[in-house]
């Protein structure tokens, strides 16, 4: 688990870690409560370079730049970034709104292939949001069923929410 932390601890002096939501090679995501009582999803990164090294500084600068680019994109499908930063110990984190819903992966695992009208509704919402990001010069680059949250059951007026726009990259045109 990145950045050795545990439920019940306070991270960065202001985020109470309530429950682990996901754990990966380079980051973990926690349901957290800020010192002001706001509920957030807190993504804690473990950079591949040792903390304090030139490589870690470059990686942190790249993450900060990516999240600043992502914060400029305004569309209801993209998760709102509340804060991004680094602790005094050099651990990079990002706090976003905490969503209530299921990943598209979880929905597919539970019921298999979606009925065509549901799949079309989800795809339409995804394409609309990605078109807005592209118009602002960003490519998400990692849209997958685990980065798409459905805030209501498919077939209802489910709102599609997209995670990890901060991992996007600028569109570059090769000439």
Residue, then its C-alpha position, 0 to 999 in steps of 0.5 A: x500500500x502506498x504511503x503507509x497509512x491506516x484507517x483512523x489516522x489523520x493524513x497531512x494534518x487534516x484528512x481523517x482516513x475513514x475507509x480504504x476505497x481502493x489500493x493500487x501499485x502507485x496510489x490508494x484512495x480513501x474515504x476521508x473527512x477533512x478538518x472542516x467536516x467535508x467528506x472527500x475521496x483522498x488519493x495518496x500517491x507513492x511516487x516511484x522515485x525516493x522522496x526528496x530526490x530530483x526524480x520525485x520532485x519532477x514527478x510531483x511537478x508533473x502531477x501538479x501540472x496535470x491536476x491544474x490542467x484538469x481543474x480548468x475543465x468544467x463539465x458535470x461528468x468530471x469529478x471536482x478536485x477539491x485540493x491537490x498538494x504535498x505533505x511536509x513529508x513529501x507525499x503527493x495527494x489529491x482530494x476530490x468530491x466523494x461520490x455515491x455510486x458504483x463503478x461501471x466495472x462493478x455494474x458489468x460484473x454484477x449483471x453482465x452485458x448492459x441492454x443496448x439503451x443503457x449502454x448508449x445512454x452511458x456512452x453518450x454521456x461519456x462522449x459529451x464529457x470527453x468532447x468538452x475535455x478535448x475542446x479544452x486541449x486534454x485527452x483523458x487517456x485512461x477511460x475504463x470501467x473502473x474510472x466511470x462511476x454511475x450515480x444511479x442504477x443503469x436504466x434510470x436517470x443515471x449520471x455518469x461521472x469520470x474519475x482521474x481527469x488529472x491523469x490526462x495529457x495535453x493534446x499535441x499535434x505533430x507536424 
